[in-house]
Amino acid sequence: MIKTWRNAGLQAYFETGSKAGIQPAHANKLTKLLTALNAASKPQDMAAPAWRLHPLKGSLTGHWSVDVNGDYRITFKFEATDAVLVDMWRAQRRFKAGKVKRIITTELPDAAHA
């Protein structure tokens, strides 16, 4: 079950259907992802191939990510069997030595890692 949110627009969409805080083109995919996340009890429950579930590194170690569309991702962490700190990010592509590297455009405050 989703217990805490970091993105108010995503939370409003999930709880009320309001598209004011999301891109309307993402609505159908977000409905599927958030419904599945709400039913999930561990990260691996989100491992549908098209969603590209993967753990995050660096300052977001312990968080997981699934693809929404293009460069948009939903990130979350599990505490026991509950999803917490559910957020939506837009990754940027940076080119270095001919390789594509994706980075998160913003960082969570230190309090989010407690």
C-alpha positions as a Markdown table, in Angstrom:
| # | Residue | x | y | z |
|---|---|---|---|---|
| 1 | Met | 0.0 | 0.0 | 0.0 |
| 2 | Ile | 1.2 | 3.5 | -0.7 |
| 3 | Lys | 1.8 | 5.3 | 2.6 |
| 4 | Thr | 3.6 | 8.5 | 1.8 |
| 5 | Trp | 4.1 | 10.8 | -1.2 |
| 6 | Arg | 6.7 | 13.3 | -2.3 |
| 7 | Asn | 4.8 | 14.5 | -5.3 |
| 8 | Ala | 1.5 | 16.3 | -4.5 |
| 9 | Gly | 0.3 | 16.2 | -8.2 |
| 10 | Leu | 0.8 | 12.4 | -8.4 |
| 11 | Gln | -1.0 | 11.9 | -5.0 |
| 12 | Ala | -3.9 | 14.1 | -6.1 |
| 13 | Tyr | -4.2 | 12.1 | -9.4 |
| 14 | Phe | -4.2 | 8.8 | -7.6 |
| 15 | Glu | -6.7 | 9.8 | -4.9 |
| 16 | Thr | -9.1 | 12.1 | -6.9 |
| 17 | Gly | -8.3 | 11.6 | -10.6 |
| 18 | Ser | -7.2 | 15.3 | -10.9 |
| 19 | Lys | -4.8 | 15.7 | -13.8 |
| 20 | Ala | -3.8 | 19.2 | -12.7 |
| 21 | Gly | -0.4 | 18.0 | -11.3 |
| 22 | Ile | 0.5 | 15.5 | -14.0 |
| 23 | Gln | 0.9 | 15.5 | -17.8 |
| 24 | Pro | -2.5 | 14.3 | -19.1 |
| 25 | Ala | -0.7 | 12.1 | -21.7 |
| 26 | His | 0.7 | 10.0 | -18.8 |
| 27 | Ala | -2.7 | 9.4 | -17.1 |
| 28 | Asn | -3.4 | 5.9 | -18.4 |
| 29 | Lys | 0.1 | 4.6 | -17.6 |
| 30 | Leu | 0.1 | 6.3 | -14.2 |
| 31 | Thr | -3.2 | 4.7 | -13.4 |
| 32 | Lys | -1.7 | 1.2 | -14.1 |
| 33 | Leu | 1.6 | 1.9 | -12.3 |
| 34 | Leu | 0.1 | 3.5 | -9.2 |
| 35 | Thr | -2.6 | 0.8 | -8.9 |
| 36 | Ala | 0.0 | -1.9 | -9.1 |
| 37 | Leu | 2.3 | 0.0 | -6.6 |
| 38 | Asn | -0.6 | 0.3 | -4.2 |
| 39 | Ala | -1.2 | -3.5 | -4.3 |
| 40 | Ala | 2.6 | -4.3 | -4.2 |
| 41 | Ser | 4.2 | -5.6 | -1.0 |
| 42 | Lys | 7.8 | -5.6 | -2.3 |
| 43 | Pro | 9.7 | -3.9 | -5.2 |
| 44 | Gln | 9.7 | -7.0 | -7.3 |
| 45 | Asp | 5.9 | -6.9 | -7.6 |
| 46 | Met | 6.5 | -4.0 | -10.0 |
| 47 | Ala | 8.8 | -6.0 | -12.3 |
| 48 | Ala | 6.6 | -6.0 | -15.4 |
| 49 | Pro | 9.1 | -6.0 | -18.3 |
| 50 | Ala | 7.8 | -2.8 | -19.9 |
| 51 | Trp | 8.1 | -0.9 | -16.6 |
| 52 | Arg | 11.9 | -1.5 | -16.4 |
| 53 | Leu | 12.1 | -1.8 | -12.6 |
| 54 | His | 15.6 | -1.0 | -11.3 |
| 55 | Pro | 17.2 | 0.1 | -8.1 |
| 56 | Leu | 18.7 | 3.5 | -7.8 |
| 57 | Lys | 22.2 | 4.4 | -6.7 |
| 58 | Gly | 24.1 | 7.2 | -5.0 |
| 59 | Ser | 22.0 | 9.5 | -2.9 |
| 60 | Leu | 18.9 | 7.5 | -3.8 |
| 61 | Thr | 20.2 | 4.1 | -2.7 |
| 62 | Gly | 17.3 | 2.0 | -1.4 |
| 63 | His | 14.8 | 3.6 | -3.8 |
| 64 | Trp | 13.4 | 1.9 | -7.0 |
| 65 | Ser | 12.3 | 3.3 | -10.3 |
| 66 | Val | 9.8 | 2.3 | -13.0 |
| 67 | Asp | 9.3 | 3.9 | -16.4 |
| 68 | Val | 6.3 | 6.1 | -17.1 |
| 69 | Asn | 7.0 | 7.4 | -20.6 |
| 70 | Gly | 10.1 | 8.7 | -22.3 |
| 71 | Asp | 12.3 | 10.3 | -19.6 |
| 72 | Tyr | 9.6 | 10.2 | -16.9 |
| 73 | Arg | 10.0 | 7.8 | -13.9 |
| 74 | Ile | 8.1 | 7.0 | -10.8 |
| 75 | Thr | 10.5 | 6.4 | -7.8 |
| 76 | Phe | 9.6 | 4.8 | -4.5 |
| 77 | Lys | 11.0 | 3.0 | -1.5 |
| 78 | Phe | 9.6 | 0.2 | 0.5 |
| 79 | Glu | 9.3 | 0.1 | 4.3 |
| 80 | Ala | 8.2 | -3.3 | 5.3 |
| 81 | Thr | 5.3 | -4.0 | 2.9 |
| 82 | Asp | 4.4 | -0.3 | 2.2 |
| 83 | Ala | 5.5 | 2.0 | -0.6 |
| 84 | Val | 6.8 | 5.3 | 0.7 |
| 85 | Leu | 8.2 | 8.5 | -0.7 |
| 86 | Val | 6.4 | 8.0 | -4.1 |
| 87 | Asp | 7.6 | 10.6 | -6.5 |
| 88 | Met | 7.8 | 11.4 | -10.2 |
| 89 | Trp | 11.0 | 12.5 | -11.9 |
| 90 | Arg | 12.2 | 13.5 | -15.3 |
| 91 | Ala | 15.6 | 12.1 | -16.2 |
| 92 | Gln | 18.0 | 14.0 | -18.4 |
| 93 | Arg | 20.3 | 12.5 | -20.9 |
| 94 | Arg | 24.0 | 13.5 | -20.8 |
| 95 | Phe | 26.5 | 12.3 | -23.4 |
| 96 | Lys | 30.0 | 11.3 | -22.3 |
| 97 | Ala | 32.5 | 9.3 | -24.3 |
| 98 | Gly | 29.8 | 8.3 | -26.7 |
| 99 | Lys | 27.5 | 6.7 | -24.1 |
| 100 | Val | 24.1 | 7.8 | -22.8 |
| 101 | Lys | 24.0 | 8.3 | -19.1 |
| 102 | Arg | 20.7 | 9.1 | -17.4 |
| 103 | Ile | 20.7 | 11.3 | -14.3 |
| 104 | Ile | 18.0 | 12.5 | -12.0 |
| 105 | Thr | 17.5 | 16.3 | -12.4 |
| 106 | Thr | 16.9 | 16.9 | -8.7 |
| 107 | Glu | 17.9 | 15.3 | -5.4 |
| 108 | Leu | 15.7 | 14.3 | -2.4 |
| 109 | Pro | 16.5 | 16.2 | 0.8 |
| 110 | Asp | 18.5 | 14.3 | 3.4 |
| 111 | Ala | 15.4 | 14.0 | 5.6 |
| 112 | Ala | 13.9 | 11.7 | 2.9 |
| 113 | His | 16.6 | 9.1 | 3.6 |
| 114 | Ala | 15.7 | 8.7 | 7.2 |
